[in-house]
Amino acid sequence: MRSVTYSMSVSLDGYVVGPDGRFDWTAPDEEIFRFWIDDIRQAGVHLLGRRLYETMLYWETADQDPSLDEDTREWTALWKALPKVVFSTTLTEVRGTNTRLASGSLTEEIERSRAEPGEEGDIAIGGATLAARAASEGLIDEYRTMVHPVLVGGGVPFFPRDERRVDLELVETRTFGRKAVYLGYRVARGDGGGSVADDAPSTVDSN
């Protein structure tokens, strides 16, 4: 079965965006950028909320810049070719190659992706709000964090603050010099650890 994964850069105190709205501290060096290129290769479809969708629109035309290096062109090509599903309560249409608005709930879209014959690759979720919604419904199988050596003191948290225990298994670690540490965790299923939420809310706005 295709895994549902949540991958993002995060501060040491657990935030993807600081209280000032900035995330410049996540800017990757060459080694980390290569890691993210390899990570996106594993995805078969990407689910994202409105804010991340609007941020990532840059990559739809980035390859028009003749000064781009080879790695950036490779990332751009991979992102444009990847099927993308946008969840929003305000958008009526979306732009971008292989991009569409979600036609069902988050659970329905994931079930549809898992049921598509011949489809391979992870079902990647991007954006903290949408990921929190998926986590509350027990849909995430793997958490992939690129932890940067910075404390931002608040902002948008990587993990949902829903006072719910989820047991995890460490499956991968990697250190990138003094820049960051990658930690990959798999959700422990069926062991009584509370990895699936009871009475999970299903109306969280993914904007």
DOVOKE-500378 format. One line per 2 residues: number of its first residue (from 1); for each residue x, y, z of N, C-alpha, C, O. Coordinates in Angstrom, 2 decimals. Layout:
NUM = X/Y/Z/X/Y/Z/X/Y/Z/X/Y/Z; ...;
END
This chain:
1 = 0.84/-1.20/0.00/0.00/0.00/0.00/0.88/1.25/0.00/1.91/1.29/0.68; 0.49/2.26/-0.76/1.25/3.50/-0.82/1.24/4.21/0.52/0.19/4.34/1.15;
3 = 2.41/4.68/0.96/2.52/5.38/2.23/2.15/6.85/2.08/2.41/7.47/1.05; 1.54/7.40/3.12/1.26/8.83/3.19/2.38/9.47/4.00/2.57/9.11/5.17;
5 = 3.11/10.40/3.41/4.28/10.98/4.05/4.11/12.49/4.23/3.44/13.16/3.44; 4.75/13.01/5.27/4.74/14.45/5.55/6.19/14.88/5.73/6.83/14.52/6.73;
7 = 6.71/15.64/4.77/8.12/16.06/4.78/8.20/17.58/4.76/7.61/18.23/3.91; 8.94/18.14/5.73/9.19/19.59/5.72/10.43/19.89/6.54/10.85/19.09/7.37;
9 = 11.00/21.06/6.29/12.06/21.57/7.15/11.43/22.14/8.42/10.32/22.69/8.38; 12.14/22.02/9.53/11.58/22.42/10.82/12.69/22.98/11.70/13.84/22.53/11.62;
11 = 12.36/23.96/12.53/13.32/24.49/13.50/13.48/23.49/14.64/12.66/22.58/14.81; 14.54/23.65/15.42/14.78/22.73/16.53/13.64/22.76/17.54/13.39/21.76/18.21;
13 = 12.95/23.90/17.67/11.82/23.96/18.60/10.49/23.63/17.92/9.43/23.87/18.49; 10.54/23.08/16.71/9.36/22.45/16.14/8.47/23.26/15.23/7.30/22.92/15.06;
15 = 9.00/24.34/14.61/8.16/25.18/13.76/8.64/25.17/12.31/9.84/25.09/12.05; 7.69/25.25/11.38/8.04/25.31/9.96/8.11/26.75/9.47/8.76/27.03/8.47;
17 = 7.44/27.65/10.17/7.47/29.08/9.89/7.55/29.80/11.22/6.86/29.44/12.17; 8.39/30.83/11.31/8.53/31.57/12.55/7.37/32.50/12.82/6.49/32.65/11.97;
19 = 7.34/33.14/14.00/6.23/34.04/14.35/6.15/35.27/13.45/5.11/35.92/13.38; 7.25/35.59/12.77/7.26/36.72/11.85/6.90/36.32/10.42/6.96/37.14/9.51;
21 = 6.53/35.03/10.24/6.18/34.55/8.92/7.35/34.15/8.06/7.17/33.75/6.91; 8.55/34.25/8.60/9.75/33.95/7.81/10.17/32.49/7.97/9.94/31.86/9.00;
23 = 10.79/31.98/6.91/11.37/30.64/6.97/12.67/30.60/6.17/13.04/29.57/5.61; 13.37/31.74/6.13/14.62/31.84/5.40/15.70/30.91/5.95/16.64/30.56/5.25;
25 = 15.56/30.51/7.20/16.53/29.61/7.82/16.45/28.20/7.25/17.29/27.36/7.57; 15.45/27.93/6.42/15.33/26.61/5.80/16.06/26.54/4.45/16.08/25.48/3.82;
27 = 16.64/27.65/4.01/17.30/27.67/2.70/18.36/26.56/2.64/19.27/26.54/3.47; 18.25/25.64/1.67/19.15/24.48/1.65/20.48/24.79/1.00/20.57/25.60/0.07;
29 = 21.54/24.13/1.49/22.80/24.16/0.76/22.72/23.09/-0.33/21.68/22.45/-0.50; 23.80/22.89/-1.06/23.77/21.97/-2.19/23.44/20.54/-1.76/22.68/19.85/-2.43;
31 = 24.01/20.10/-0.63/23.80/18.73/-0.17/22.35/18.50/0.23/21.75/17.48/-0.12; 21.77/19.44/0.96/20.38/19.30/1.40/19.44/19.40/0.21/18.43/18.69/0.15;
33 = 19.75/20.27/-0.73/18.90/20.39/-1.92/18.88/19.08/-2.69/17.82/18.67/-3.18; 20.03/18.41/-2.81/20.07/17.11/-3.47/19.20/16.10/-2.72/18.55/15.25/-3.33;
35 = 19.20/16.19/-1.40/18.36/15.29/-0.60/16.89/15.50/-0.93/16.15/14.53/-1.10; 16.46/16.76/-1.03/15.05/17.04/-1.33/14.68/16.62/-2.75/13.54/16.24/-3.02;
37 = 15.63/16.70/-3.66/15.38/16.20/-5.02/15.10/14.70/-4.97/14.16/14.21/-5.60; 15.94/13.97/-4.22/15.72/12.53/-4.09/14.41/12.22/-3.39/13.74/11.24/-3.70;
39 = 14.04/13.07/-2.42/12.79/12.87/-1.68/11.58/13.03/-2.60/10.64/12.23/-2.53; 11.59/14.05/-3.44/10.44/14.29/-4.31/10.33/13.20/-5.38/9.24/12.96/-5.90;
41 = 11.44/12.56/-5.70/11.39/11.45/-6.66/10.55/10.29/-6.12/10.01/9.51/-6.90; 10.46/10.17/-4.81/9.72/9.06/-4.20/8.22/9.29/-4.21/7.45/8.37/-3.95;
43 = 7.80/10.51/-4.51/6.37/10.86/-4.46/5.68/10.50/-5.77/6.23/10.69/-6.85; 4.46/9.98/-5.65/3.64/9.71/-6.82/2.54/10.73/-7.00/2.01/10.90/-8.10;
45 = 2.19/11.42/-5.91/1.20/12.49/-5.94/1.46/13.37/-4.73/1.93/12.89/-3.69; 1.16/14.67/-4.86/1.41/15.61/-3.76/0.12/16.32/-3.41/-0.50/16.95/-4.27;
47 = -0.30/16.22/-2.15/-1.48/16.90/-1.65/-1.02/18.13/-0.87/-0.13/18.03/-0.03; -1.62/19.28/-1.14/-1.17/20.49/-0.48/-2.31/21.48/-0.27/-3.28/21.50/-1.01;
49 = -2.15/22.28/0.78/-3.12/23.32/1.08/-2.88/24.57/0.25/-1.90/24.64/-0.50; -3.76/25.54/0.39/-3.69/26.72/-0.46/-2.39/27.50/-0.29/-1.78/27.89/-1.28;
51 = -1.97/27.72/0.95/-0.78/28.54/1.16/0.45/27.93/0.51/1.22/28.63/-0.15; 0.64/26.64/0.69/1.80/26.00/0.07/1.66/25.98/-1.45/2.63/26.18/-2.17;
53 = 0.46/25.75/-1.92/0.21/25.78/-3.37/0.64/27.12/-3.96/1.31/27.16/-4.99; 0.25/28.21/-3.31/0.58/29.53/-3.83/2.07/29.80/-3.75/2.64/30.45/-4.62;
55 = 2.72/29.29/-2.70/4.17/29.43/-2.59/4.89/28.67/-3.71/5.85/29.16/-4.30; 4.40/27.46/-4.00/5.07/26.60/-4.97/4.77/26.97/-6.41/5.36/26.39/-7.32;
57 = 3.87/27.92/-6.65/3.60/28.36/-8.02/4.86/28.92/-8.68/4.97/28.93/-9.91; 5.79/29.39/-7.89/7.06/29.90/-8.43/7.71/28.88/-9.35/8.28/29.24/-10.38;
59 = 7.63/27.59/-8.97/8.34/26.55/-9.72/7.69/26.24/-11.06/8.28/25.54/-11.88; 6.49/26.75/-11.30/5.84/26.52/-12.58/6.52/27.28/-13.72/6.42/26.87/-14.88;
61 = 7.19/28.36/-13.39/7.85/29.17/-14.42/9.34/29.36/-14.14/10.02/30.07/-14.89; 9.84/28.75/-13.09/11.25/28.97/-12.72/12.21/28.56/-13.81/13.28/29.15/-13.95;
63 = 11.84/27.55/-14.60/12.76/27.06/-15.63/12.91/28.03/-16.80/13.68/27.77/-17.72; 12.18/29.13/-16.77/12.34/30.15/-17.80/13.55/31.04/-17.53/13.95/31.82/-18.39;
65 = 14.11/30.91/-16.34/15.29/31.69/-15.96/16.54/31.00/-16.49/16.87/29.91/-16.03; 17.25/31.59/-17.44/18.43/30.94/-18.03/19.60/30.79/-17.07/20.55/30.07/-17.37;
67 = 19.54/31.46/-15.92/20.66/31.39/-14.98/20.54/30.24/-13.99/21.43/30.05/-13.16; 19.45/29.46/-14.05/19.27/28.36/-13.11/20.35/27.31/-13.29/20.77/27.02/-14.40;
69 = 20.81/26.75/-12.16/21.80/25.69/-12.24/21.12/24.36/-12.54/19.89/24.28/-12.57; 21.92/23.33/-12.75/21.39/22.03/-13.17/20.48/21.42/-12.12/19.43/20.87/-12.46;
71 = 20.86/21.51/-10.83/20.05/20.91/-9.77/18.68/21.58/-9.69/17.66/20.90/-9.52; 18.65/22.90/-9.80/17.37/23.61/-9.72/16.48/23.27/-10.91/15.26/23.15/-10.75;
73 = 17.06/23.12/-12.08/16.27/22.71/-13.24/15.72/21.30/-13.04/14.59/21.01/-13.43; 16.52/20.43/-12.43/16.06/19.07/-12.18/14.87/19.08/-11.22/13.88/18.40/-11.45;
75 = 14.98/19.84/-10.14/13.89/19.96/-9.17/12.62/20.49/-9.85/11.52/19.96/-9.65; 12.79/21.55/-10.65/11.65/22.15/-11.33/10.93/21.15/-12.22/9.70/21.09/-12.23;
77 = 11.70/20.38/-12.97/11.10/19.39/-13.87/10.34/18.32/-13.09/9.25/17.91/-13.50; 10.91/17.87/-11.98/10.26/16.86/-11.16/8.96/17.40/-10.56/7.94/16.70/-10.56;
79 = 9.00/18.63/-10.06/7.81/19.22/-9.44/6.70/19.42/-10.46/5.54/19.13/-10.16; 7.02/19.91/-11.63/6.00/20.16/-12.64/5.36/18.85/-13.13/4.17/18.82/-13.44;
81 = 6.15/17.79/-13.20/5.63/16.51/-13.68/4.79/15.78/-12.63/4.00/14.90/-12.96; 4.97/16.14/-11.35/4.29/15.45/-10.26/2.81/15.83/-10.20/2.50/17.02/-10.17;
83 = 1.89/14.86/-10.17/0.47/15.19/-9.97/0.26/15.87/-8.62/0.80/15.42/-7.60; -0.52/16.96/-8.60/-0.72/17.73/-7.39/-2.22/17.97/-7.17/-2.96/18.26/-8.11;
85 = -2.65/17.85/-5.92/-4.05/18.05/-5.56/-4.11/19.13/-4.48/-3.48/18.99/-3.43; -4.85/20.20/-4.74/-4.91/21.34/-3.84/-6.21/21.31/-3.05/-7.29/21.15/-3.62;
87 = -6.11/21.47/-1.73/-7.27/21.52/-0.85/-7.48/22.98/-0.41/-6.59/23.59/0.18; -8.65/23.51/-0.72/-8.94/24.89/-0.35/-10.46/25.09/-0.30/-11.21/24.51/-1.08;
89 = -10.87/25.92/0.64/-12.29/26.27/0.74/-12.59/27.58/0.02/-13.74/28.00/-0.04; -11.56/28.25/-0.52/-11.76/29.56/-1.14/-11.42/29.57/-2.63/-12.02/30.35/-3.38;
91 = -10.51/28.75/-3.08/-10.14/28.74/-4.49/-11.20/28.02/-5.33/-11.77/27.02/-4.90; -11.47/28.55/-6.51/-12.40/27.90/-7.43/-11.68/27.28/-8.61/-12.26/26.48/-9.35;
93 = -10.41/27.64/-8.80/-9.60/27.03/-9.85/-8.13/27.16/-9.45/-7.77/27.98/-8.60; -7.30/26.34/-10.05/-5.87/26.37/-9.76/-5.09/26.39/-11.06/-5.58/25.95/-12.10;
95 = -3.87/26.90/-10.99/-2.96/26.93/-12.12/-1.84/25.93/-11.87/-1.63/25.46/-10.75; -1.13/25.62/-12.93/0.03/24.77/-12.77/-0.11/23.45/-13.50/-1.21/22.92/-13.66;
97 = 1.02/22.92/-13.92/1.05/21.64/-14.62/0.63/20.51/-13.70/1.11/20.42/-12.57; -0.25/19.65/-14.17/-0.68/18.46/-13.42/-1.26/18.82/-12.05/-1.06/18.09/-11.07;
99 = -1.97/19.93/-11.99/-2.54/20.41/-10.73/-4.05/20.49/-10.83/-4.58/20.97/-11.84; -4.76/20.03/-9.80/-6.22/20.12/-9.77/-6.70/20.38/-8.35/-5.99/20.10/-7.38;
101 = -7.90/20.92/-8.23/-8.53/21.08/-6.93/-9.05/19.73/-6.44/-9.49/18.90/-7.24; -9.00/19.51/-5.15/-9.55/18.28/-4.58/-11.04/18.23/-4.84/-11.75/19.22/-4.67;
103 = -11.51/17.06/-5.24/-12.94/16.88/-5.51/-13.64/16.16/-4.37/-14.87/16.03/-4.39; -12.88/15.69/-3.39/-13.46/15.00/-2.25/-12.75/15.39/-0.97/-11.90/16.29/-0.98;
105 = -13.08/14.74/0.11/-12.41/14.99/1.37/-10.98/14.49/1.31/-10.60/13.79/0.37; -10.19/14.84/2.31/-8.81/14.37/2.38/-8.75/12.85/2.40/-7.94/12.25/1.69;
107 = -9.58/12.23/3.20/-9.62/10.77/3.27/-10.00/10.18/1.92/-9.40/9.19/1.49; -10.99/10.76/1.26/-11.43/10.25/-0.03/-10.33/10.36/-1.09/-10.14/9.45/-1.89;
109 = -9.61/11.48/-1.08/-8.54/11.67/-2.06/-7.41/10.66/-1.83/-6.85/10.12/-2.79; -7.08/10.40/-0.57/-6.03/9.43/-0.26/-6.47/8.03/-0.66/-5.69/7.27/-1.23;
111 = -7.71/7.68/-0.36/-8.22/6.36/-0.74/-8.24/6.21/-2.25/-7.94/5.13/-2.77; -8.59/7.28/-2.97/-8.61/7.24/-4.42/-7.19/7.02/-4.97/-6.99/6.23/-5.89;
113 = -6.22/7.73/-4.39/-4.84/7.58/-4.84/-4.31/6.18/-4.58/-3.58/5.61/-5.39; -4.69/5.62/-3.45/-4.23/4.27/-3.13/-4.88/3.21/-4.03/-4.30/2.15/-4.26;
115 = -6.06/3.52/-4.52/-6.80/2.54/-5.31/-6.48/2.60/-6.80/-6.85/1.69/-7.54; -5.79/3.66/-7.24/-5.52/3.80/-8.66/-4.58/2.70/-9.13/-3.47/2.57/-8.60;
117 = -4.98/1.91/-10.10/-4.15/0.79/-10.56/-2.87/1.26/-11.24/-2.87/2.21/-12.02; -1.78/0.58/-10.91/-0.51/0.89/-11.56/0.21/2.10/-11.01/1.35/2.36/-11.40;
119 = -0.41/2.84/-10.11/0.22/4.03/-9.56/1.23/3.63/-8.48/0.97/2.74/-7.67; 2.36/4.30/-8.47/3.40/4.02/-7.49/3.87/5.32/-6.86/3.51/6.41/-7.30;
121 = 4.68/5.19/-5.84/5.22/6.36/-5.18/4.39/6.75/-3.97/3.22/6.38/-3.84; 5.02/7.53/-3.09/4.35/7.98/-1.88/3.23/8.97/-2.18/3.23/9.62/-3.23;
123 = 2.30/9.05/-1.26/1.29/10.11/-1.27/1.81/11.18/-0.32/1.67/11.06/0.90; 2.41/12.22/-0.87/3.06/13.24/-0.05/2.07/14.33/0.34/1.26/14.77/-0.47;
125 = 2.16/14.75/1.60/1.32/15.85/2.08/2.23/17.03/2.40/3.23/16.87/3.10; 1.88/18.20/1.90/2.67/19.39/2.15/1.83/20.47/2.81/0.66/20.67/2.47;
127 = 2.45/21.18/3.74/1.75/22.24/4.45/1.30/21.79/5.82/0.65/20.75/5.95; 1.63/22.57/6.84/1.37/22.16/8.22/-0.12/22.03/8.53/-0.50/21.14/9.28;
129 = -0.95/22.91/7.99/-2.38/22.86/8.29/-3.03/21.60/7.73/-3.79/20.92/8.41; -2.71/21.30/6.46/-3.27/20.10/5.85/-2.71/18.85/6.53/-3.44/17.88/6.73;
131 = -1.43/18.88/6.88/-0.82/17.73/7.55/-1.44/17.51/8.93/-1.64/16.37/9.34; -1.75/18.60/9.64/-2.40/18.46/10.95/-3.77/17.80/10.80/-4.16/16.98/11.63;
133 = -4.47/18.17/9.76/-5.77/17.55/9.49/-5.60/16.06/9.19/-6.37/15.23/9.69; -4.60/15.72/8.38/-4.34/14.31/8.07/-3.93/13.54/9.31/-4.36/12.40/9.51;
135 = -3.11/14.16/10.15/-2.66/13.49/11.38/-3.82/13.24/12.32/-3.89/12.17/12.93; -4.73/14.21/12.44/-5.87/14.06/13.33/-6.78/12.92/12.90/-7.51/12.36/13.71;
137 = -6.74/12.59/11.60/-7.57/11.52/11.07/-6.79/10.20/10.95/-7.29/9.22/10.40; -5.56/10.21/11.48/-4.75/9.00/11.49/-4.30/8.56/10.12/-4.14/7.36/9.88;
139 = -4.08/9.51/9.20/-3.77/9.17/7.81/-2.28/9.16/7.49/-1.88/8.58/6.48; -1.45/9.79/8.31/-0.03/9.88/8.01/0.70/8.61/8.44/0.53/8.13/9.56;
141 = 1.52/8.08/7.53/2.31/6.88/7.81/3.75/7.21/8.19/4.36/6.50/8.99; 4.30/8.29/7.63/5.69/8.64/7.89/5.84/10.15/8.07/5.25/10.95/7.33;
143 = 6.64/10.53/9.07/7.02/11.91/9.29/8.49/12.05/8.92/9.33/11.30/9.42; 8.81/12.99/8.03/10.17/13.20/7.57/10.56/14.64/7.87/10.06/15.57/7.24;
145 = 11.46/14.82/8.83/11.81/16.16/9.30/13.26/16.49/9.01/14.16/15.70/9.30; 13.49/17.65/8.42/14.83/18.19/8.26/15.00/19.26/9.33/14.52/20.38/9.17;
147 = 15.67/18.91/10.43/15.75/19.78/11.60/16.93/20.74/11.47/18.08/20.31/11.36; 16.62/22.04/11.47/17.66/23.06/11.33/18.05/23.62/12.69/17.21/23.71/13.59;
149 = 19.32/23.99/12.86/19.82/24.46/14.16/19.43/25.91/14.44/20.27/26.81/14.43; 18.15/26.11/14.70/17.65/27.45/15.01/16.43/27.31/15.91/15.64/26.37/15.76;
151 = 16.29/28.24/16.84/15.10/28.34/17.68/14.36/29.61/17.27/14.91/30.70/17.37; 13.12/29.45/16.81/12.38/30.63/16.33/11.36/31.13/17.34/10.85/32.24/17.18;
153 = 11.05/30.35/18.36/10.23/30.84/19.46/8.73/30.83/19.25/7.99/31.30/20.12; 8.27/30.31/18.15/6.83/30.28/17.89/6.57/30.30/16.40/7.49/30.30/15.59;
155 = 5.29/30.31/16.05/4.91/30.33/14.65/4.01/29.17/14.29/3.12/28.82/15.06; 4.22/28.59/13.12/3.41/27.46/12.65/4.12/26.16/13.01/5.22/25.91/12.52;
157 = 3.52/25.33/13.87/4.19/24.11/14.30/4.18/23.02/13.24/3.22/22.91/12.47; 5.24/22.22/13.20/5.28/21.06/12.31/4.27/20.02/12.74/3.53/19.48/11.91;
159 = 4.24/19.73/14.03/3.32/18.73/14.55/2.05/19.40/15.08/2.12/20.49/15.66; 0.89/18.76/14.90/-0.35/19.32/15.42/-0.36/19.33/16.93/0.20/18.43/17.56;
161 = -0.97/20.34/17.53/-1.06/20.45/18.99/-2.44/19.94/19.43/-3.28/20.71/19.88; -2.64/18.62/19.30/-3.96/18.08/19.59/-3.98/17.14/20.80/-4.94/16.41/21.02;
163 = -2.88/17.16/21.58/-2.80/16.37/22.81/-3.15/14.90/22.56/-3.89/14.28/23.31; -2.59/14.38/21.48/-2.85/13.00/21.10/-1.53/12.27/20.97/-0.63/12.72/20.28;
165 = -1.43/11.13/21.63/-0.20/10.36/21.57/-0.13/9.55/20.27/-1.11/8.93/19.85; 1.06/9.58/19.65/1.33/8.78/18.46/2.71/8.15/18.63/3.71/8.86/18.74;
167 = 2.77/6.84/18.66/4.04/6.14/18.79/4.71/6.04/17.42/4.06/5.73/16.42; 6.02/6.30/17.39/6.77/6.32/16.15/7.96/5.39/16.21/8.46/5.06/17.29;
169 = 8.42/4.96/15.04/9.63/4.16/14.92/10.63/4.92/14.07/10.31/5.34/12.96; 11.84/5.10/14.59/12.89/5.78/13.83/13.38/4.86/12.72/13.84/3.75/12.99;
171 = 13.30/5.32/11.47/13.69/4.49/10.34/14.89/5.04/9.59/15.52/4.30/8.82; 15.23/6.32/9.78/16.36/6.88/9.05/16.87/8.14/9.74/16.08/8.95/10.23;
173 = 18.18/8.30/9.77/18.80/9.53/10.24/19.94/9.90/9.30/20.56/9.03/8.67; 20.20/11.18/9.21/21.32/11.64/8.38/21.72/13.03/8.84/20.87/13.88/9.10;
175 = 23.01/13.26/8.94/23.53/14.56/9.36/24.14/15.29/8.17/24.89/14.70/7.39; 23.82/16.55/8.03/24.34/17.37/6.94/25.32/18.40/7.51/24.98/19.57/7.69;
177 = 26.53/17.95/7.77/27.53/18.84/8.34/27.02/19.47/9.62/26.55/18.79/10.52; 27.13/20.79/9.69/26.58/21.53/10.82/25.29/22.24/10.46/24.80/23.09/11.20;
179 = 24.74/21.88/9.29/23.58/22.60/8.77/22.26/22.05/9.29/21.39/22.82/9.68; 22.10/20.72/9.31/20.80/20.14/9.66/20.94/18.65/9.92/21.95/18.03/9.58;
181 = 19.90/18.10/10.55/19.81/16.66/10.79/18.47/16.18/10.27/17.42/16.74/10.61; 18.50/15.13/9.45/17.26/14.55/8.95/16.84/13.39/9.84/17.65/12.54/10.19;
183 = 15.56/13.38/10.21/15.00/12.30/11.02/13.74/11.78/10.33/12.80/12.54/10.09; 13.73/10.49/10.02/12.57/9.87/9.40/11.91/8.90/10.36/12.57/8.00/10.88;
185 = 10.62/9.08/10.59/9.88/8.22/11.53/8.68/7.59/10.84/8.01/8.22/10.02; 8.42/6.35/11.17/7.23/5.65/10.71/6.25/5.52/11.87/6.66/5.21/12.99;
187 = 4.97/5.74/11.61/3.95/5.60/12.64/3.78/4.12/12.98/3.61/3.28/12.10; 3.84/3.81/14.28/3.65/2.43/14.74/2.17/2.12/14.76/1.41/2.74/15.51;
189 = 1.75/1.18/13.95/0.34/0.85/13.82/-0.02/-0.40/14.61/0.79/-1.32/14.74; -1.26/-0.42/15.15/-1.82/-1.62/15.73/-1.16/-2.13/16.98/-1.22/-3.32/17.28;
191 = -0.51/-1.23/17.75/0.14/-1.68/18.98/-0.43/-1.03/20.22/0.14/-1.10/21.31; -1.60/-0.39/20.04/-2.24/0.25/21.19/-1.63/1.57/21.56/-1.94/2.12/22.62;
193 = -0.76/2.10/20.70/-0.06/3.33/21.02/-0.83/4.59/20.68/-0.32/5.69/20.86; -2.04/4.44/20.20/-2.85/5.61/19.92/-2.46/6.31/18.64/-2.49/7.54/18.57;
195 = -2.08/5.55/17.61/-1.64/6.17/16.38/-2.79/6.63/15.50/-2.58/7.36/14.54; -4.01/6.21/15.84/-5.18/6.66/15.10/-6.09/7.40/16.06/-6.42/6.90/17.13;
197 = -6.51/8.60/15.68/-7.31/9.42/16.59/-8.74/8.94/16.63/-9.30/8.50/15.63; -9.33/9.03/17.82/-10.75/8.74/17.98/-11.53/10.03/17.82/-11.10/11.09/18.29;
199 = -12.69/9.92/17.15/-13.55/11.08/16.96/-12.78/12.25/16.37/-12.94/13.38/16.82; -11.95/11.98/15.37/-11.11/13.02/14.77/-11.96/14.02/14.00/-12.90/13.62/13.32;
201 = -11.65/15.31/14.11/-12.41/16.31/13.36/-12.14/16.17/11.88/-11.04/15.77/11.48; -13.14/16.50/11.05/-12.98/16.34/9.60/-13.28/17.62/8.85/-13.41/17.60/7.62;
203 = -13.39/18.76/9.57/-13.77/20.00/8.88/-12.71/21.08/9.06/-13.02/22.26/8.98; -11.47/20.69/9.29/-10.41/21.69/9.44/-10.16/22.38/8.11/-10.03/21.71/7.08;
205 = -10.08/23.71/8.11/-9.84/24.44/6.88/-8.38/24.32/6.50/-7.50/24.61/7.31; -8.12/23.89/5.28/-6.74/23.67/4.83/-6.13/24.91/4.19/-5.08/24.81/3.55;
207 = -6.76/26.07/4.34/-6.20/27.27/3.73/-4.96/27.72/4.46/-4.35/28.72/4.09;
END
